[in-house]
């Protein structure tokens, strides 16, 4: 027990330092390079007006969004894997991301002139539309997967089918956009932190924080569900109620993530698997480690994508996919 607690503490501490280190590198790098000393001077209020503008208005909002979206996606994937008892579960694979993306594209297509022109209430309605799409997708998947309860394998197969359907709907609306909006939508749907400002942070991050806290609070329910439905019901656990609550949390986290950073694939798959390997399957320790690991991966991917071919940028979702696909193929072959 002591060794497990030591391992958990060591990984949490190491990941926190890793996130801080990547954050400092991200603050220093970019088209306008700022030395670590100047970053420190700016944070204590002694930097130039130009450095304050770059750090506080352009870089920090994107860094904050990357950290919390990484946390949300990894936690969403961990919950879905626990609920479905399937290691290949992920909000992207199940169709939740594409459902959220479809409603966001529909919202922009009908009510906004372009993605770049979102302002005022439009910024706050975007996460609402993403949540609506995510919950519509989840409701369809849950209803189609229901057969005297929800069987994990059935849920995965239905999710893959629904994902394909929403993907077709996305293409239908995208081709009706003007070329500029079509390209913006394509980049965003591949995973891109496209609206890095404090207004958008205030619209998305508080909801993510609340859901993360509640998800960590419900970690013991995931442990009970992993015992199997019959044994869990024998212990007096309300299986379907707990499963539904956990699915709502996972869907909410995925929906808010899509609103902030588009359809980032595989992060919710890979981070929980790595966390499970290093600290074990108990969700009280696995969920927090998975959360920080997801934040570190996405922040590192965003830093790489923003700087590797500067001044051009690679969408963060593409970087995550390139890094994660080999691991996904490995898991698929191992599962098969």
C-alpha positions as a printed NumPy array, in Angstrom:
array([[  0.   ,   0.   ,   0.   ],
       [  2.842,   2.352,   0.88 ],
       [  4.631,   1.613,  -2.376],
       [  1.462,   2.323,  -4.389],
       [  0.976,   5.647,  -2.601],
       [  4.626,   6.55 ,  -3.193],
       [  4.296,   5.735,  -6.91 ],
       [  1.153,   7.842,  -7.179],
       [  2.758,  10.798,  -5.38 ],
       [  5.909,  10.54 ,  -7.486],
       [  3.971,  10.515, -10.761],
       [  1.706,  13.4  ,  -9.752],
       [  4.69 ,  15.481,  -8.661],
       [  6.681,  14.621, -11.767],
       [  3.779,  15.458, -14.088],
       [  3.18 ,  18.796, -12.345],
       [  6.842,  19.746, -12.827],
       [  6.674,  18.535, -16.433],
       [  3.627,  20.729, -17.129],
       [  5.341,  23.735, -15.553],
       [  8.472,  23.088, -17.628],
       [  6.536,  22.8  , -20.903],
       [  4.556,  25.915, -19.95 ],
       [  7.756,  27.92 , -19.494],
       [  9.111,  26.684, -22.836],
       [  5.82 ,  27.577, -24.524],
       [  5.936,  31.084, -23.055],
       [  9.477,  31.586, -24.338],
       [  8.966,  30.283, -27.871],
       [  7.036,  31.718, -30.797],
       [  7.379,  34.307, -33.579],
       [  8.284,  36.798, -30.839],
       [ 10.82 ,  35.037, -28.643],
       [ 10.992,  36.159, -25.028],
       [ 13.815,  35.014, -22.753],
       [ 13.006,  33.287, -19.425],
       [ 14.286,  36.336, -17.571],
       [ 12.016,  38.669, -19.516],
       [  9.081,  36.313, -18.903],
       [  9.718,  36.529, -15.179],
       [ 10.076,  40.322, -15.33 ],
       [  6.786,  40.561, -17.228],
       [  4.945,  38.421, -14.669],
       [  6.05 ,  40.67 , -11.818],
       [  4.921,  43.726, -13.774],
       [  8.298,  44.999, -14.983],
       [  8.158,  43.869, -18.628],
       [  7.605,  46.026, -21.671],
       [  4.145,  46.716, -23.073],
       [  4.973,  44.518, -26.079],
       [  5.993,  41.573, -23.891],
       [  2.863,  41.948, -21.747],
       [  0.692,  41.932, -24.879],
       [  2.348,  38.814, -26.276],
       [  2.333,  36.841, -23.027],
       [ -0.993,  37.804, -21.478],
       [ -3.133,  38.366, -24.575],
       [ -1.775,  35.804, -27.039],
       [  0.131,  32.997, -25.334],
       [ -1.355,  32.445, -21.879],
       [ -5.001,  31.962, -22.977],
       [ -3.967,  29.257, -25.451],
       [ -1.793,  27.565, -22.83 ],
       [ -4.648,  27.566, -20.297],
       [ -7.053,  26.095, -22.862],
       [ -4.519,  23.415, -23.872],
       [ -3.997,  22.363, -20.254],
       [ -7.676,  22.091, -19.386],
       [ -8.737,  20.504, -22.681],
       [ -5.99 ,  17.909, -22.214],
       [ -7.274,  17.208, -18.714],
       [-10.88 ,  17.009, -19.888],
       [-10.258,  14.675, -22.849],
       [ -8.063,  12.267, -20.909],
       [-10.569,  12.133, -18.053],
       [-13.473,  11.673, -20.456],
       [-11.659,   8.772, -22.121],
       [-10.8  ,   7.18 , -18.767],
       [-14.458,   7.333, -17.674],
       [-15.711,   5.902, -20.977],
       [-13.197,   3.056, -20.761],
       [-14.311,   2.33 , -17.214],
       [-18.032,   2.478, -17.999],
       [-17.813,   0.363, -21.173],
       [-15.082,  -1.923, -19.815],
       [-13.422,  -1.529, -23.189],
       [ -9.892,  -0.187, -23.508],
       [-10.593,   1.226, -26.983],
       [-13.328,   3.62 , -25.806],
       [-12.663,   7.282, -26.568],
       [-14.983,  10.277, -27.126],
       [-13.719,  10.547, -30.7  ],
       [-14.216,   6.881, -31.549],
       [-17.683,   6.755, -29.963],
       [-18.976,   9.699, -32.01 ],
       [-19.363,  12.199, -29.167],
       [-16.771,  14.571, -30.628],
       [-18.313,  14.444, -34.094],
       [-21.785,  15.064, -32.649],
       [-20.517,  18.15 , -30.838],
       [-18.641,  19.264, -33.939],
       [-21.707,  18.877, -36.15 ],
       [-23.876,  21.141, -33.985],
       [-21.066,  23.725, -33.671],
       [-20.617,  23.827, -37.465],
       [-24.398,  24.058, -37.867],
       [-24.519,  26.914, -35.328],
       [-21.781,  28.843, -37.142],
       [-23.344,  28.089, -40.534],
       [-26.775,  29.408, -39.475],
       [-26.029,  32.23 , -37.038],
       [-22.44 ,  33.442, -37.493],
       [-20.759,  34.835, -40.591],
       [-17.523,  32.949, -39.838],
       [-15.671,  31.15 , -37.045],
       [-13.247,  34.038, -36.69 ],
       [-16.064,  36.565, -36.138],
       [-17.428,  35.03 , -32.94 ],
       [-17.898,  37.734, -30.323],
       [-20.11 ,  38.742, -27.427],
       [-22.74 ,  36.154, -26.631],
       [-21.576,  34.081, -29.614],
       [-18.488,  33.036, -27.644],
       [-20.63 ,  31.761, -24.764],
       [-23.21 ,  30.099, -27.003],
       [-20.535,  28.081, -28.795],
       [-19.818,  25.798, -25.769],
       [-23.587,  25.45 , -25.27 ],
       [-24.002,  24.275, -28.871],
       [-21.067,  21.858, -28.457],
       [-22.602,  20.421, -25.292],
       [-25.956,  20.097, -27.042],
       [-24.364,  18.176, -29.907],
       [-22.386,  15.94 , -27.555],
       [-25.464,  15.047, -25.522],
       [-27.553,  14.441, -28.646],
       [-24.881,  12.035, -29.885],
       [-24.661,  10.333, -26.486],
       [-28.45 ,  10.008, -26.243],
       [-28.627,   8.4  , -29.698],
       [-25.79 ,   6.018, -28.856],
       [-27.29 ,   5.126, -25.467],
       [-30.758,   4.547, -26.927],
       [-29.484,   2.348, -29.76 ],
       [-27.162,   0.426, -27.437],
       [-29.891,  -0.233, -24.849],
       [-31.075,  -3.832, -24.689],
       [-32.144,  -4.723, -21.152],
       [-29.22 ,  -2.59 , -20.07 ],
       [-26.227,  -1.284, -21.972],
       [-23.695,  -3.895, -23.012],
       [-20.153,  -2.501, -23.351],
       [-19.367,  -4.083, -26.742],
       [-22.743,  -3.041, -28.137],
       [-22.096,   0.532, -26.957],
       [-18.745,   0.659, -28.784],
       [-20.145,  -0.733, -32.037],
       [-23.123,   1.626, -32.005],
       [-20.789,   4.539, -31.238],
       [-18.613,   3.764, -34.24 ],
       [-21.69 ,   3.715, -36.492],
       [-23.052,   6.969, -35.083],
       [-19.616,   8.552, -35.506],
       [-19.691,   7.687, -39.22 ],
       [-23.188,   9.2  , -39.549],
       [-22.223,  12.467, -37.888],
       [-19.067,  12.592, -40.003],
       [-21.214,  12.474, -43.131],
       [-23.414,  15.269, -41.745],
       [-20.337,  17.397, -41.083],
       [-19.196,  17.038, -44.68 ],
       [-22.696,  17.976, -45.905],
       [-22.634,  21.335, -44.101],
       [-18.952,  22.033, -44.729],
       [-19.279,  21.87 , -48.506],
       [-21.98 ,  24.58 , -48.332],
       [-19.676,  27.039, -46.572],
       [-17.61 ,  29.639, -48.388],
       [-14.008,  28.477, -49.051],
       [-12.475,  30.457, -46.173],
       [-14.936,  29.14 , -43.57 ],
       [-14.606,  25.642, -45.026],
       [-10.837,  25.711, -44.464],
       [-11.293,  27.099, -40.949],
       [-13.797,  24.373, -40.132],
       [-11.492,  21.674, -41.531],
       [ -8.567,  22.862, -39.41 ],
       [-10.754,  23.219, -36.31 ],
       [-12.304,  19.756, -36.686],
       [ -8.834,  18.217, -36.952],
       [ -8.079,  19.729, -33.531],
       [ -7.023,  23.336, -33.192],
       [ -6.999,  25.847, -30.324],
       [ -8.4  ,  28.507, -32.605],
       [ -9.938,  31.061, -30.221],
       [ -7.264,  31.672, -27.612],
       [ -8.559,  34.653, -25.655],
       [ -9.666,  35.21 , -22.066],
       [-13.341,  35.529, -23.014],
       [-13.273,  32.02 , -24.419],
       [-11.324,  30.75 , -21.405],
       [-14.053,  32.125, -19.127],
       [-16.723,  30.476, -21.292],
       [-15.201,  26.974, -21.292],
       [-12.758,  26.42 , -18.426],
       [-15.105,  26.864, -15.405],
       [-17.381,  24.096, -16.69 ],
       [-14.4  ,  21.807, -17.27 ],
       [-13.116,  22.443, -13.738],
       [-16.49 ,  21.61 , -12.154],
       [-16.837,  18.398, -14.174],
       [-13.263,  17.328, -13.359],
       [-13.894,  17.78 ,  -9.637],
       [-17.156,  15.802,  -9.807],
       [-15.53 ,  13.063, -11.914],
       [-12.742,  12.589,  -9.364],
       [-15.392,  12.463,  -6.63 ],
       [-17.164,   9.626,  -8.516],
       [-14.007,   7.53 ,  -8.979],
       [-15.169,   4.917,  -6.471],
       [-18.332,   4.332,  -8.536],
       [-16.139,   3.41 , -11.51 ],
       [-14.334,   0.841,  -9.38 ],
       [-17.662,  -0.758,  -8.456],
       [-18.854,  -0.826, -12.078],
       [-15.65 ,  -2.588, -13.104],
       [-16.643,  -5.531, -10.896],
       [-19.394,  -6.338, -13.396],
       [-23.097,  -5.509, -13.335],
       [-24.222,  -8.606, -11.411],
       [-21.67 ,  -8.25 ,  -8.635],
       [-22.141,  -4.466,  -8.459],
       [-25.924,  -4.88 ,  -8.096],
       [-25.322,  -7.586,  -5.502],
       [-23.35 ,  -5.02 ,  -3.49 ],
       [-26.331,  -2.66 ,  -3.678],
       [-24.93 ,  -0.244,  -6.269],
       [-27.489,   1.456,  -8.577],
       [-25.612,   0.348, -11.705],
       [-27.629,   2.054, -14.439],
       [-27.908,   5.297, -12.468],
       [-24.167,   5.447, -11.794],
       [-23.38 ,   4.532, -15.392],
       [-25.666,   7.294, -16.656],
       [-24.141,   9.901, -14.316],
       [-20.613,   8.961, -15.376],
       [-21.579,   9.059, -19.052],
       [-23.045,  12.548, -18.571],
       [-19.756,  13.69 , -17.001],
       [-17.693,  12.16 , -19.82 ],
       [-19.942,  13.636, -22.512],
       [-19.876,  17.081, -20.875],
       [-16.076,  17.061, -20.726],
       [-15.843,  15.961, -24.365],
       [-18.361,  18.581, -25.537],
       [-16.569,  21.465, -23.847],
       [-13.261,  20.197, -25.231],
       [-14.63 ,  20.185, -28.773],
       [-15.867,  23.764, -28.337],
       [-12.4  ,  24.885, -27.237],
       [-10.134,  22.813, -29.454],
       [-12.119,  20.897, -32.072],
       [-12.005,  17.141, -32.579],
       [ -8.755,  16.005, -30.973],
       [ -8.548,  12.244, -31.441],
       [ -6.803,   9.512, -29.442],
       [ -5.776,  11.634, -26.431],
       [ -8.684,  10.228, -24.421],
       [ -7.53 ,   6.761, -25.445],
       [ -3.785,   6.965, -24.868],
       [ -3.504,   8.969, -21.62 ],
       [ -5.706,   6.61 , -19.512],
       [ -3.817,   3.562, -20.824],
       [ -0.457,   5.026, -19.849],
       [ -1.811,   6.095, -16.443],
       [ -3.222,   2.608, -15.844],
       [  0.151,   1.066, -16.63 ],
       [  2.139,   3.291, -14.265],
       [ -0.144,   3.513, -11.207],
       [ -2.572,   0.617, -11.605],
       [ -6.297,   0.295, -12.364],
       [ -7.791,   1.848,  -9.216],
       [ -9.61 ,   4.929, -10.415],
       [ -8.854,   6.952,  -7.273],
       [ -5.218,   7.1  ,  -8.415],
       [ -5.551,   6.444, -12.147],
       [ -7.935,   9.335, -12.9  ],
       [ -5.761,  12.125, -11.394],
       [ -2.619,  10.796, -13.108],
       [ -4.482,  10.452, -16.406],
       [ -5.74 ,  14.022, -16.054],
       [ -2.274,  15.534, -15.589],
       [ -0.806,  13.275, -18.257],
       [ -3.405,  14.471, -20.773],
       [ -2.613,  18.093, -19.913],
       [  1.129,  17.511, -20.397],
       [  0.649,  15.699, -23.729],
       [ -1.674,  18.318, -25.212],
       [  0.415,  21.261, -23.99 ],
       [  3.556,  19.657, -25.461],
       [  1.728,  18.945, -28.742],
       [  0.487,  22.538, -28.916],
       [  3.995,  23.874, -28.272],
       [  5.455,  21.621, -30.99 ],
       [  2.701,  22.424, -33.49 ],
       [  3.038,  26.165, -32.924],
       [  6.806,  26.284, -33.328],
       [  8.173,  23.398, -35.396],
       [  7.471,  25.085, -38.767],
       [  6.996,  28.669, -37.508],
       [  5.586,  31.084, -38.553],
       [  3.12 ,  28.485, -39.91 ],
       [  1.38 ,  26.23 , -37.386],
       [  0.377,  22.56 , -37.333],
       [ -3.022,  21.966, -35.657],
       [ -2.504,  20.402, -32.25 ],
       [ -4.876,  17.55 , -33.086],
       [ -2.647,  16.437, -35.96 ],
       [  0.413,  16.387, -33.696],
       [ -1.474,  14.299, -31.11 ],
       [ -2.693,  11.923, -33.824],
       [  0.81 ,  11.446, -35.274],
       [  2.188,  10.619, -31.827],
       [ -0.76 ,   8.471, -30.7  ],
       [ -1.629,   6.441, -33.801],
       [  1.187,   3.863, -33.378],
       [  0.047,   3.256, -29.795],
       [ -3.578,   2.943, -30.944],
       [ -2.571,   0.344, -33.568],
       [ -0.636,  -1.532, -30.874],
       [ -3.682,  -1.557, -28.589],
       [ -5.932,  -2.671, -31.455],
       [ -3.638,  -5.571, -32.322],
       [ -3.307,  -6.527, -28.662],
       [ -7.09 ,  -6.434, -28.16 ],
       [ -7.763,  -8.432, -31.321]])
